[in-house]
Amino acid sequence: MDNLANDTRDLKLDDNNVPIGPAPPPAGADLSTMFPGLPAGYKVNTGMTLEETIADLNKHPLFMTELDDAEENEELAALQSLAYDGTPLENGLNFKEQGNECFKAKKWADAKEFYGKGVQILQAEEFRRSKGIKKKVQKQQEVAMRSEEEQKAFEEREKKRLAENDGSGVVKEDEKTATKEEYEEVEDDPEETQKERTLLEQLYVNRAACHLELKNYRSCTLDCAAALRLNPKNVKAFYRSAKALLAVNKIVESDDACARGLEIDSSNAALQQLAKEIIAKNETVTAHKKAEEKRAADARRKEVLLKAALEARNIKTRSTGKPPDMEDAHVQLVPDPLDPQSSLSVPTMLLYPADYESDFIKAFNETESLEQHFGYVFPLPWDRENKYTANNVECYVETVSGGLAKVGKKVSLLKVLSSGNVEIVDDLLKIFVVPKGKAEGWVKDWKEKKLGRK
């Protein structure tokens, strides 16, 4: 194989994707001389190219470097089937016991793997029976006639048969004859079949218990369903399925599984306790759902009442789709948003354009005036010249048409907003505060800038 790897690396391409170096052999050439590492007697198919020969080799268990789940490989499947000695029932019981030991030690993932291996073995038997394929067993007389050494040699030969066969992947005629002579097809023993199905059912519910501990709730319900297909009266399957469904808040489905289990065993303490948990969870979920519905209904009512209040006051609003971050501040009715008699509260930004500063009033009530808020806003910490006092400033708001409207400092906010000439944009009202000595010049600049934009 080292020579094979070296040969493939030698097939280098130039910038035009043209091979350089040794040219690959033509189709039909004898390639066997290129693979001195192959087992003796391996016949290379001379009708294949080098790449096809490599691909063919990679399909053989002796040479493959990775498994391809998408491709069926009979040789590999045959080797895997020889991985365990004993009958499917014996192997399944062995994996169940190993899984039980891990489960007792709370090694849930390990236990799940052991149960899963037992499931795979017995599932294969179920599939074989569903297809009407008979069981193949060694002929008893052949086994009886062999010495201990011959029996060991036979078992070893069976394990290596497909991997060897001169490396060709094809069973030789004498091997076929030996296989036919040493194996026979027999009918399934109904008693053993029933034991296998009972064990498969147990493996499913045991693996479901592991999934439950690992919080693999969907896998748990799938294993429980598989167990119930084998035995519709498996109480453990109903219990574990109900537990998994309850964990994901599927109350109705969980209650149904629990009820079906109690129909089979009404005195089952675990199911009775689970039924109480389902009832309690249902009450909690129902209460939460009602609370959510009430919150949603209240939100809708708040929206309707606020809209009605704005329309009744002739207050205009507009949204740009890009609202500023004001946390929980917004236009609302206070103190009770659900009471139509409540007053209106508006978030307001005081802008000081002459000094590029600002203040935010989270809740400016419609009954209040600017003078009332100036009482705690002034003096401004950055106003060292004391230019900003209630008696020494002029206040303006932008109109709907883009102009400016002067705001009286003693006028209520409701009177300013209800004029129909001012609008609240994105739940925020902006008021410009300018020292009287700079007011005329600032207004002139504003108008010029507006005209320049037009």
C-alpha positions as CSV (number, residue, x, y, z in Angstrom):
1,M,0.0,0.0,0.0
2,D,3.0,2.3,0.5
3,N,3.9,1.8,-3.1
4,L,0.4,2.5,-4.1
5,A,0.3,5.8,-2.2
6,N,3.7,6.8,-3.7
7,D,2.4,6.1,-7.2
8,T,-0.7,8.2,-6.7
9,R,1.4,11.1,-5.3
10,D,3.5,11.0,-8.4
11,L,0.5,11.9,-10.6
12,K,1.1,15.7,-10.4
13,L,-0.6,18.2,-12.6
14,D,0.7,21.5,-14.1
15,D,-1.2,24.8,-14.3
16,N,-3.1,23.5,-17.3
17,N,-4.2,20.4,-15.4
18,V,-2.0,18.3,-17.6
19,P,-0.1,15.4,-15.9
20,I,3.6,15.8,-15.5
21,G,6.0,13.1,-14.5
22,P,5.3,9.4,-15.2
23,A,2.2,8.9,-17.3
24,P,-0.6,6.7,-15.9
25,P,-0.8,3.2,-17.5
26,P,-3.4,2.8,-20.3
27,A,-6.7,1.0,-19.7
28,G,-6.2,-2.7,-20.2
29,A,-2.6,-2.7,-19.0
30,D,-1.4,-5.3,-16.5
31,L,-1.4,-3.3,-13.2
32,S,-0.4,-6.2,-11.0
33,T,3.3,-5.3,-11.2
34,M,2.5,-1.9,-9.7
35,F,1.2,-3.4,-6.5
36,P,3.9,-5.7,-5.0
37,G,2.3,-5.2,-1.6
38,L,-0.9,-7.1,-2.5
39,P,-1.5,-10.5,-1.0
40,A,-0.3,-13.4,-3.2
41,G,-2.7,-14.4,-5.9
42,Y,-4.7,-11.1,-5.9
43,K,-5.8,-10.7,-9.5
44,V,-6.0,-7.0,-10.6
45,N,-8.8,-6.4,-13.0
46,T,-6.9,-5.4,-16.1
47,G,-10.0,-3.7,-17.6
48,M,-9.8,-0.9,-14.9
49,T,-7.8,2.2,-14.8
50,L,-5.4,3.0,-11.9
51,E,-8.0,5.2,-10.2
52,E,-10.7,2.5,-10.5
53,T,-8.4,-0.1,-9.1
54,I,-7.6,2.0,-6.1
55,A,-11.4,2.6,-5.6
56,D,-12.0,-1.1,-5.8
57,L,-9.3,-1.8,-3.2
58,N,-10.8,0.7,-0.8
59,K,-14.0,-1.3,-0.8
60,H,-12.3,-4.3,0.6
61,P,-12.3,-4.6,4.5
62,L,-8.6,-5.4,4.4
63,F,-7.6,-2.2,2.7
64,M,-10.3,0.3,3.5
65,T,-9.3,3.4,5.6
66,E,-12.8,4.7,6.4
67,L,-16.4,3.5,6.6
68,D,-19.0,4.7,4.1
69,D,-22.4,4.5,5.7
70,A,-24.1,5.4,2.4
71,E,-22.7,2.3,0.6
72,E,-23.7,-1.3,1.4
73,N,-20.7,-3.5,1.7
74,E,-21.5,-7.2,2.0
75,E,-18.0,-8.2,3.0
76,L,-17.9,-5.7,5.8
77,A,-21.3,-6.6,7.0
78,A,-20.3,-10.3,7.1
79,L,-17.2,-9.4,9.2
80,Q,-19.3,-7.3,11.6
81,S,-21.8,-10.2,12.0
82,L,-18.9,-12.4,13.3
83,A,-17.9,-9.8,15.9
84,Y,-19.7,-11.7,18.7
85,D,-19.6,-15.4,19.6
86,G,-22.8,-17.1,20.6
87,T,-26.5,-16.8,19.6
88,P,-28.3,-13.5,19.2
89,L,-30.2,-14.3,22.5
90,E,-27.0,-14.9,24.4
91,N,-25.3,-11.8,23.0
92,G,-28.4,-9.7,23.8
93,L,-28.5,-11.0,27.4
94,N,-24.8,-10.3,27.8
95,F,-25.2,-6.7,26.7
96,K,-28.2,-6.2,28.9
97,E,-26.3,-7.4,31.9
98,Q,-23.4,-5.0,31.1
99,G,-25.8,-2.2,30.6
100,N,-27.5,-3.0,34.0
101,E,-24.1,-2.8,35.7
102,C,-23.4,0.6,34.2
103,F,-26.9,1.8,35.1
104,K,-26.5,0.8,38.7
105,A,-23.3,2.8,38.7
106,K,-25.2,5.8,37.2
107,K,-23.1,5.6,34.1
108,W,-26.1,6.5,31.9
109,A,-24.2,7.0,28.6
110,D,-22.3,3.7,28.9
111,A,-25.4,1.8,29.8
112,K,-27.2,3.3,26.8
113,E,-24.4,2.1,24.5
114,F,-24.6,-1.5,25.9
115,Y,-28.4,-1.6,25.6
116,G,-28.1,-0.2,22.1
117,K,-25.7,-3.0,21.0
118,G,-28.2,-5.6,22.3
119,V,-31.0,-3.8,20.4
120,Q,-29.0,-3.9,17.2
121,I,-28.4,-7.6,17.4
122,L,-32.0,-8.5,18.1
123,Q,-33.4,-5.9,15.6
124,A,-31.4,-7.7,12.9
125,E,-33.1,-10.9,13.9
126,E,-36.5,-9.2,13.7
127,F,-35.7,-7.8,10.3
128,R,-34.5,-11.3,9.0
129,R,-37.8,-12.8,10.1
130,S,-39.8,-10.1,8.6
131,K,-38.2,-10.8,5.2
132,G,-38.9,-14.6,5.5
133,I,-35.2,-15.4,5.6
134,K,-34.4,-18.6,7.5
135,K,-31.8,-18.9,10.2
136,K,-28.4,-20.3,9.2
137,V,-26.7,-22.6,11.8
138,Q,-23.8,-25.0,11.7
139,K,-24.7,-28.6,11.1
140,Q,-24.7,-30.4,14.3
141,Q,-23.0,-33.5,12.9
142,E,-20.3,-31.4,11.4
143,V,-19.6,-29.8,14.8
144,A,-19.7,-33.1,16.6
145,M,-17.2,-34.7,14.3
146,R,-14.6,-31.9,14.7
147,S,-11.9,-32.1,17.3
148,E,-11.4,-29.1,19.6
149,E,-8.5,-28.0,17.5
150,E,-10.5,-28.4,14.3
151,Q,-13.4,-26.4,15.8
152,K,-11.1,-23.5,16.8
153,A,-9.5,-23.6,13.4
154,F,-12.9,-23.5,11.7
155,E,-14.0,-20.5,13.8
156,E,-10.8,-18.6,13.1
157,R,-11.2,-19.4,9.4
158,E,-14.8,-18.1,9.4
159,K,-13.7,-14.8,11.0
160,K,-11.0,-14.2,8.4
161,R,-12.6,-15.9,5.4
162,L,-13.9,-12.7,3.6
163,A,-10.9,-10.6,4.5
164,E,-8.5,-13.2,3.1
165,N,-9.6,-15.2,0.0
166,D,-6.3,-14.2,-1.5
167,G,-7.3,-10.6,-1.1
168,S,-9.7,-10.8,-4.0
169,G,-12.9,-10.1,-2.1
170,V,-14.4,-13.1,-3.9
171,V,-15.2,-16.4,-2.2
172,K,-13.3,-19.3,-3.8
173,E,-15.2,-22.3,-5.0
174,D,-13.8,-24.6,-2.4
175,E,-14.7,-22.1,0.3
176,K,-18.3,-21.9,-1.0
177,T,-18.5,-25.7,-0.9
178,A,-17.2,-25.8,2.7
179,T,-19.7,-23.1,3.7
180,K,-22.6,-24.9,2.1
181,E,-21.6,-28.2,3.7
182,E,-21.1,-26.8,7.2
183,Y,-24.2,-24.6,7.4
184,E,-27.9,-25.3,7.1
185,E,-31.1,-23.3,7.0
186,V,-33.5,-24.0,9.9
187,E,-36.9,-22.8,11.0
188,D,-36.9,-20.4,13.9
189,D,-37.8,-21.9,17.3
190,P,-41.0,-20.1,18.4
191,E,-39.9,-20.3,22.0
192,E,-36.5,-18.7,21.3
193,T,-38.1,-16.1,19.1
194,Q,-40.4,-15.1,21.9
195,K,-37.5,-14.9,24.3
196,E,-35.6,-12.6,21.8
197,R,-38.6,-10.3,21.5
198,T,-39.1,-10.2,25.2
199,L,-35.4,-9.3,25.6
200,L,-35.6,-6.7,22.8
201,E,-38.6,-5.1,24.6
202,Q,-36.6,-5.0,27.9
203,L,-33.6,-3.5,26.1
204,Y,-35.8,-0.7,24.6
205,V,-37.3,0.3,28.0
206,N,-33.9,0.1,29.7
207,R,-32.3,2.4,27.0
208,A,-35.3,4.7,27.4
209,A,-34.5,5.0,31.1
210,C,-30.9,6.1,30.1
211,H,-32.3,8.6,27.6
212,L,-34.5,10.0,30.4
213,E,-31.6,10.5,32.7
214,L,-29.6,12.1,29.9
215,K,-32.5,14.4,29.0
216,N,-32.8,12.9,25.5
217,Y,-36.5,13.1,25.8
218,R,-37.4,12.5,22.1
219,S,-35.2,9.4,22.0
220,C,-36.8,8.2,25.2
221,T,-40.3,8.4,23.7
222,L,-39.1,6.6,20.5
223,D,-37.7,3.7,22.5
224,C,-40.8,3.5,24.6
225,A,-42.9,3.4,21.4
226,A,-40.7,0.6,20.0
227,A,-41.2,-1.4,23.2
228,L,-45.0,-0.9,23.1
229,R,-45.1,-2.2,19.6
230,L,-43.6,-5.4,20.9
231,N,-45.8,-5.4,24.0
232,P,-48.7,-2.9,24.2
233,K,-49.0,-3.6,28.0
234,N,-45.5,-2.6,29.0
235,V,-46.2,-0.3,32.0
236,K,-42.6,0.9,32.2
237,A,-42.7,2.1,28.7
238,F,-45.9,4.1,29.4
239,Y,-44.3,5.5,32.6
240,R,-41.1,6.6,31.0
241,S,-42.8,8.0,27.9
242,A,-45.1,10.1,30.1
243,K,-42.1,11.4,32.1
244,A,-40.3,12.4,29.0
245,L,-43.4,14.1,27.5
246,L,-44.0,16.0,30.8
247,A,-40.4,17.2,30.8
248,V,-41.1,19.0,27.5
249,N,-44.5,20.4,28.7
250,K,-46.5,18.1,26.4
251,I,-49.2,17.8,29.1
252,V,-52.0,16.2,27.1
253,E,-49.7,13.5,25.6
254,S,-48.1,12.9,29.0
255,D,-51.5,12.5,30.6
256,D,-52.6,10.1,27.9
257,A,-49.5,7.9,28.4
258,C,-49.9,7.9,32.1
259,A,-53.6,7.1,31.9
260,R,-52.9,4.2,29.6
261,G,-50.4,2.8,32.0
262,L,-52.8,3.1,34.9
263,E,-55.5,1.3,32.9
264,I,-53.1,-1.7,32.9
265,D,-51.9,-1.4,36.5
266,S,-54.1,1.0,38.5
267,S,-52.1,0.3,41.7
268,N,-48.7,1.3,40.2
269,A,-47.3,3.8,42.7
270,A,-44.9,5.4,40.3
271,L,-47.7,6.1,37.8
272,Q,-50.0,7.4,40.5
273,Q,-47.3,9.9,41.7
274,L,-46.6,10.9,38.1
275,A,-50.4,11.5,37.6
276,K,-50.2,14.0,40.5
277,E,-47.2,15.7,39.0
278,I,-49.0,16.0,35.7
279,I,-52.0,17.6,37.4
280,A,-49.8,20.1,39.3
281,K,-47.8,20.9,36.1
282,N,-51.1,21.4,34.2
283,E,-52.3,23.8,36.8
284,T,-49.0,25.7,36.6
285,V,-49.0,25.8,32.9
286,T,-52.7,26.8,32.8
287,A,-52.1,29.6,35.2
288,H,-49.1,30.8,33.2
289,K,-51.1,30.6,30.0
290,K,-53.9,32.7,31.6
291,A,-51.5,35.3,32.8
292,E,-49.9,35.5,29.4
293,E,-53.4,35.9,27.8
294,K,-54.3,38.6,30.3
295,R,-51.0,40.4,29.6
296,A,-51.7,40.3,25.9
297,A,-55.3,41.5,26.4
298,D,-54.1,44.3,28.6
299,A,-51.5,45.3,26.1
300,R,-54.1,45.5,23.4
301,R,-56.4,47.5,25.6
302,K,-53.6,49.9,26.6
303,E,-52.9,50.5,22.9
304,V,-56.6,51.2,22.1
305,L,-57.0,53.5,25.1
306,L,-53.8,55.5,24.3
307,K,-54.8,55.9,20.6
308,A,-58.2,57.1,21.7
309,A,-56.7,59.5,24.2
310,L,-54.3,61.0,21.5
311,E,-57.1,61.4,19.0
312,A,-59.4,63.0,21.7
313,R,-56.6,65.6,22.5
314,N,-55.9,66.2,18.8
315,I,-52.2,65.2,19.3
316,K,-50.3,64.0,16.2
317,T,-47.7,61.3,16.3
318,R,-45.3,59.8,13.8
319,S,-42.9,56.9,13.6
320,T,-39.7,56.9,11.6
321,G,-39.0,53.2,12.1
322,K,-35.8,54.0,13.9
323,P,-36.8,54.9,17.5
324,P,-34.1,56.1,19.9
325,D,-33.2,53.9,22.9
326,M,-35.2,55.2,25.8
327,E,-35.3,51.9,27.8
328,D,-38.9,51.7,29.1
329,A,-39.9,55.3,28.5
330,H,-42.8,55.8,26.1
331,V,-46.0,57.8,25.7
332,Q,-48.6,56.4,28.1
333,L,-51.5,57.1,30.3
334,V,-50.7,57.5,34.0
335,P,-51.1,56.4,36.7
336,D,-53.2,53.6,35.2
337,P,-52.8,52.9,31.5
338,L,-56.0,50.9,31.5
339,D,-58.1,53.9,32.9
340,P,-59.4,56.3,30.3
341,Q,-59.5,59.0,32.9
342,S,-55.7,58.9,33.4
343,S,-53.5,61.8,32.1
344,L,-51.0,61.7,29.3
345,S,-47.3,61.4,29.9
346,V,-44.7,62.1,27.2
347,P,-40.9,61.5,27.2
348,T,-39.3,64.9,26.4
349,M,-35.8,65.9,25.4
350,L,-34.6,69.4,26.3
351,L,-31.9,70.4,23.7
352,Y,-29.5,73.2,24.3
353,P,-28.2,73.8,20.7
354,A,-26.1,76.8,21.6
355,D,-23.9,74.6,23.8
356,Y,-24.5,71.2,22.3
357,E,-25.9,69.8,25.5
358,S,-29.2,68.1,26.4
359,D,-31.4,66.8,29.3
360,F,-34.0,64.0,29.2
361,I,-37.3,64.1,31.0
362,K,-38.7,60.6,31.2
363,A,-42.3,61.5,32.0
364,F,-43.5,65.0,31.1
365,N,-47.2,65.1,32.2
366,E,-49.7,66.9,30.0
367,T,-50.8,69.1,32.9
368,E,-47.3,70.3,33.6
369,S,-45.4,73.3,32.2
370,L,-41.7,73.9,31.2
371,E,-41.4,76.3,34.2
372,Q,-42.2,73.5,36.6
373,H,-39.4,71.3,35.2
374,F,-36.9,74.1,35.0
375,G,-37.3,74.3,38.8
376,Y,-35.2,71.2,39.2
377,V,-33.2,71.2,35.9
378,F,-31.6,74.6,36.4
379,P,-28.9,75.5,37.2
380,L,-27.1,73.3,34.7
381,P,-23.8,71.8,36.0
382,W,-21.9,72.8,32.9
383,D,-23.4,76.4,32.7
384,R,-20.6,78.4,34.4
385,E,-21.8,81.7,33.0
386,N,-25.3,81.0,34.4
387,K,-26.9,81.7,31.0
388,Y,-29.7,79.2,31.5
389,T,-32.4,80.3,34.0
390,A,-36.2,80.1,33.7
391,N,-36.4,83.9,33.0
392,N,-33.5,84.0,30.7
393,V,-34.3,81.4,28.0
394,E,-36.7,81.0,25.1
395,C,-38.2,77.7,24.1
396,Y,-39.2,76.3,20.7
397,V,-40.6,73.2,19.1
398,E,-40.4,72.1,15.5
399,T,-43.7,72.2,13.7
400,V,-45.2,69.6,11.4
401,S,-44.2,71.7,8.4
402,G,-40.5,71.9,9.5
403,G,-40.7,75.4,11.0
404,L,-40.4,76.6,14.6
405,A,-43.1,77.5,17.1
406,K,-42.3,79.3,20.3
407,V,-43.5,77.7,23.5
408,G,-44.6,79.6,26.6
409,K,-42.8,78.4,29.7
410,K,-46.0,78.6,31.8
411,V,-48.2,76.9,29.2
412,S,-49.2,73.3,29.9
413,L,-47.8,70.6,27.6
414,L,-51.3,69.6,26.6
415,K,-51.9,73.1,25.1
416,V,-48.7,72.9,23.2
417,L,-49.4,69.5,21.7
418,S,-53.1,69.9,21.0
419,S,-52.6,72.9,18.7
420,G,-52.3,70.4,15.8
421,N,-49.1,72.1,14.6
422,V,-46.7,69.9,16.7
423,E,-46.1,66.2,16.6
424,I,-44.5,63.5,18.8
425,V,-41.9,61.6,16.7
426,D,-41.0,58.1,17.8
427,D,-42.6,58.6,21.2
428,L,-40.3,61.6,21.9
429,L,-41.0,65.3,22.1
430,K,-38.0,67.6,21.4
431,I,-37.9,71.2,22.9
432,F,-35.1,73.6,22.0
433,V,-34.0,75.8,24.9
434,V,-31.9,78.9,23.9
435,P,-30.6,81.8,26.0
436,K,-32.5,85.0,25.1
437,G,-29.4,86.8,23.9
438,K,-28.8,84.1,21.3
439,A,-32.4,83.2,20.4
440,E,-32.8,85.5,17.4
441,G,-29.6,84.5,15.8
442,W,-30.3,80.8,16.4
443,V,-33.8,81.0,14.8
444,K,-32.3,82.8,11.8
445,D,-29.7,80.1,11.4
446,W,-32.3,77.4,11.7
447,K,-34.4,78.9,8.9
448,E,-31.4,79.3,6.6
449,K,-30.4,75.7,7.1
450,K,-34.0,74.6,6.4
451,L,-34.0,76.6,3.2
452,G,-30.6,75.2,2.2
453,R,-31.9,71.7,2.6
454,K,-34.8,72.5,0.3
